[in-house]
Every structure is written in C-alpha cells, then in structure tokens.
Amino acid sequence: MTRQIKILTFLNFLILVFCNQTFGKNTITKEILWTTDWSPNGKYIAIGGNVGALNIYTKGNLNLYKSFPVKNTITRVKWHPSMNVIAVTSQMSDEKSFIFNLETNEKIELNGISSDGARGVDWNYTGEYLAIADNDGQVLIFNTKGELIRKFVNQINSTKSITAIAWHPKKNTLTTVTDKIRFLDLNGNLIKLIKHRPEDVMLLSISWHKSGDFFVTGDYGDEKDKSLLQYWNEQGELIKSIDISKGEYRNLAWNPKGDRLASASDLLRIWDTNGNLISKGNSKDNLWGVSWNEKGNRIITSSMEQKILVWNKKAKIILTRE
C-alpha cells in the first residue's frame, strides 16, 4: 500500500469516527448493540455490539443460550440461509471477523480483511459464498469453510469504507454502499455506479427484495440533510425517496413473505413493497439491529442503549430485555 493510499485510508477512518461521534453520540466508546439476526429455523437470535461478546438467545423468553467472548466491536451478524452457522464482522481491535458453527462450537477466522475491520456481510442465495466488505474498501469472498476465494477493491483508487453489502437474491452479483451505490460482478468488475442524492451523505444499509426486482437503501443523513430511505429498481433507477426519519437507517430487513420491510432508526417502521408506511413503533433510543423471525410475525431489534425488543408484525412491543 502506498503512502498516499495509507493517508487516505486514515483520513477516511477519521471521517467515520467523526460521523459516529457527531450523529451517533460517540459510538466508538459507548456500549451499543449494533446488530441482530434471527436464525432461519427460528430457534435462535444472534446479537452483537461493543459489549465484549457474541450472544445467542433462544426465541420466546430471550433466554441466553450461548455467549462467546469477543474483544472488539461486532458490527454485523448474518446467519447462513440453511445451516446453524453465523458470519460475524468486527472492528476496533486486532481480533478478526469469523464464521461460527453453533452446533460444533467451531470458530473459523477470516483472513485477508482490513486490520481496521469490516461492516458488510452477506451470504449469497445458495449459501455457497460469503461476501465481506471491509473498512479499506475491499470485497472478499469466502466459502463456507472460511477459505478466501476472491478479493478485490470496491473501486480502483478508492479507499472508502464499505458500510454494507448485499447479494442479488437470484444471481451472483453484489451491491455495495458507501458514499455511492455500486453494482459488481463476481470478479469485482463495476457494472454500475449510482450517486444516491446530490449531497455527500454516507449510506448505511441495503436490502434486496426476494424477487430481485428492486432493493432499498438507507443513509446516514447529517445536521443539514435528513436521512433517506430509498427504493430502487433492479437497474438502479430511483423509484421512491422518503425523508420522515429523525435518525439514520442503520439496518433494513424484509420479512420471509416479502411484503413488509422493517427499518431500524429512531423508530421501528414497517413499510410495504411500494414504500408506504404501514406501522411504526416508538423507541426511547435509536434502534440499530433489526430482523424478522421465520414466520414473519415477530421482529427483533437491538438498540443504542443495549435494549433488546421483540415486536409483533404491527410494531407493538411484546417483550423487552435490557
């Protein structure tokens, strides 16, 4: 890595830290539950953050099933689509991102990821490939054994951290979000680049609809510009832009049926496929992680103040754990 690129990487890291401190109330030092994901079989819920552990809870009463020490900040957790295996990305320490097998307790470290960590993770539609997007602007593709298959930069001469990544639900192409939206093929070739709004605002989240016909993104916003939730068609053409949130859109999740989208920000909001607001649930602090259960009748969220909330499909709280 050249001196110029190292300087750019460091400056980019400082910008991310500044943004977190300004709009996220010092998320570097504050203990936050960054992320949550409900297992495909509906039995387990994985939750992580900068709280020193990856915690696995059972559904129902949210009893702690297993807890594994993790020194650094867990930025995202993602269950494999058909196995009891979790991909975990992290940052803020030397500890590496990893794949964890819940049945065997095997932990596989993922090599090649930036020493500054990663924030993007997604399994492809077959579960054959795991994509990690890191804080040096790299995309890495692993198999289920944690073996690195491919590695490329999000864009040549760019060192911007990738905040989220998503596979197309029916083919092996990738979409990354940073300051822009990028479509990439499996070899890292840029298919299309989109500037999502006139202002220079970082995107934070992306979720493809199961049909593959469209996807949704959420951005940070700033002191001048409201956070946007945006619907895009498969070709990357803007369908709808919504600016009602008072907080950044940290995470998005479609229910299994594909007719409702849950967004985590200042509130829990539930949207339909056309971007109409169906329900909203009040939260005393900003929500960060969000996921549906396998039946589509429960939603789990994690928050900035270490609250775990279970909601029904109409955004009514039915269980709280602090």
N, C-alpha and C positions, 0 to 999 in steps of 0.2 A: 504494500500500500504506500502510495506516495505521500510526501509531507503535506501537499495541498489537500488530498483527499482526507487525511487524518484530521486536518484542521477543520474541514467542512463537516466531518462526522461529529467532532466535538462540539462545534457551534450548533449543529442540529440537535444534539443531545441537550445542550443548554436551553435551546428554544422549547423543547418538550418539557423540561423541568420547569421553566418559567410559566408555561401554559398551565401545567398541573398546579403550580403554586398559586397562580392568579385566579383560575376559574375552578379548580378542584380543591381549594383550601389545603394546600400543602400535602398532596397525596403521596409524596415521597416518604415522609416520616409518619404520617397518620396511619393507624391500623384500619384497613379497609377490606371488605370482602369484595374483591374485584370481579369475581366470575363464578358462575354456577352452570351445571348441565345435568339434566335428568337422563338416566340410562335408558336405552331403547326398550329394555324389558320392563321398565317402570319400577324396578325394585330399589334402585339406589340413586342418590343425589350427590354429586361431587361439588365441593365448594373450596375455593382458594382465594388468597389475597396476601397481604403482607402481615400475616398473623402467625407465621412460624410453622405452618402445617398444611398438608392436603388432607381435608376431612371428607369422609364418606358417610353419609347418613342414610338410614332406611326411610322409605316412604311412610306415610301415616303420621306418627308422632315425632318424626325427625330425631329418632334416637341415633346417637353416634355409633356407627358400625366399625369403622377403622379410622385411624389417624396416623399419618406419616410425617415425620419432621421434614420441613423444607426451609432452609435458611433464608432464601431470597423471596422476592415478591412473585407470587403466582399470578400471571397476567390473564391467562385463559386456560380453561379445561374443556376437552372435547372427547366424548365417548366415541368409540368405534361404532359403526352402524349396526353391527351384528354380534360383537364379542364384548365380554366384560373387560375391556381394555380402555385405558384413558390416556390421551395425549395431553401433556402439561407443558405450557410455555412459561418462562420466568425471566426476571431481570433483577438488577440491583445487587448481584453477588456473583461469585465465581461458580456457583452451583449451576449445572447445565439443565436445559429442558430435557424432558424424558417421556418415555412411554411406560405405563404401569399396568401390569396384569393383576386384576383384582382377585382372581382365583388362585394364582400361584405365588402372589406377592413379588413377582419378578419386576425389577426396575431396570430399564434399558436407557442409558444416557444417549442423547442425540448429539453427535459430533459435527463440527463444522459451522455451528451457529455463532453469530457475533458474540464477543465477550460482553457486549452491552445488553445482550439478551434478545428476547423476541416477544411480540404481542399478537401475532396472527397464527392461527392453526385451523386446519380443516382436513377431514378425511374425504376422499373422492366417493362417488356414488356407489362404487363396488366395494369400498373398504380396502382396496389393494394399495392405494397410495395415501401417504400423509404429507401434506404441504405445511411448511413452517415459513413464516415471513418475519425477518428479524429487524433489529434496530440499525443495521448497516445498509438496509435496502436490498437485502438478499432474499431470494426464494430458494428453499431447499426441499427436495422431495425424497422421502424415505419410504421403505416398505414396512410391513407390519413387524419385522424383526429389528427395526431401527437402523437398517443399513442404508447409507446415503446412496441414492440412485442418480440424482442430478442436482446441480447447484448453479444458479445464475443470478445476475443483478436485475432488479426491478426495471431499471432504465440505465443505460450507459451514461456515465458522468453524473449520476445522481446518487447521493448518499442519504437521502431522506428515509427516516424510519417508516416501515410499513406498519400501519396500525391494525389492519385486519385483512384477511384473505378468505376467498370462498371459491370452491369448485363449482362449475356448472353442474346442475343436478342430473344431466343425461349424457355428458361428454367430458373428455379430459382437457378442458380449458380452464384457466384460472382468472379470477378478477381480484385485483389488489386495490386498496385505498390508502392514500397518503394525503398529499395536497390535491391530488387528482385521482381519477378512476382509470385503471389500466386493465385491458384485456390481454392475456398472454397465452400462448400455446404451451404444450408440454415441454418444449425445448427452450422456452424463455423468449421466443420471438414476440415482439409487440404487435398485437393485432389492431388495437385501437386505444387512443388516449382521450380522456374527456376532462375538461375543466368544469367542475360541477356548479360553480357560481362565480360571479365577477370578482368577489372578494377573495383574498388569500386566507382561506379557512381550512383547517385540517379536518379530514373525515375520520370517523372513529369506528364505524360499524357498517357491515353489509350482510344481506341475507337474500339468497336467490329463492324464488318461489319454486315449489317442487315440479311445476310444469316446465320450467326452463324458459317460459315466455317473458318473464320480467324479473327484476330484482329491486331491492330497496336499500338505500343508504341513509346513514345518519351522521351529522357532523357536529363539530365542537361548538361553533358559534364563538363570539367573543364579546367584549364590552360594548361594541357598536352594533354587531350583527347577530340576529337571533339564530339559534340552532335550527337547521333544516332537516326534515325528513323528506326524502325524495324517491319517487317511483320512476323506474326506467324500464323501457322495453329491452328485449334481448339484444338489439342492435346498439343500445346505449343512447337512445333518444329519450329525452325527459318527457314523462307523462304527467307528473304532478309534483308540486313542491309545497310543503306545509311548514308553517313557522310559528306554531302555537306553544311550543315548549319553552319553559324558562330555564331548562338545564340541557346539558349536552346529551346526545343519544349514545350512551355507552355500548349498548348491545341490543340486538334485534333477534326475534325468533318466531318462525311460523309454527302453527300447530300441525299435527300429523295430517289432518284432513286438507290443510292448505287454504282454508277460508278465513283465517284470522292471524294477524301479526301482532305480537306483543313487543312493545318498546320500553326500554328502561331509561328513564331520565329523571326529571323532577317528580313525575308521577308514573304509575303504570298505566299505559294506554294500550287499548286493543283496537286494531284497525281491520277493515275488510280489504279485499283484493283491489278495490278501486281507490283506496286511500281515504275512505270515510271513517271518522272516529265512531266506534261502536260503544265502547265503555272506557271509563277511567277510574283508577283507584288512587286515593290520596296516600302520600307517604310523608313522614315527618323529616326525612332526609333523602338525598339523591340516591336513586337506585342504580346499580352498576351491572349486576348479572341478571339474566332472565332466561327461563327455559320452560317448555311445556312437558307434561307427562305424556305417556304413550297413548292415553285415551283422549287427550285434548280437553279434559275437564278440570285440570289443575295447572297452576303456574307457580314456579318457584322464583323468587328474586333474592338477591343479596345486595347489601347497601353500604353506604359510606360510613355508617355508624355501627357496623357489624351486626346488623339485623338480618335475620333470615325470615322471609314471609312466604306463606303459602296462600294463594288466592284461588277463587273459583274462576270459571271462564267468563264471568261477568265483572271481574276485577273487584270482588269483595274478599276481604281478608278472612281466612278461616283458621289460620294457625300462625303464631309468632314465636320465634326463638331468638334470644339475644345472647 
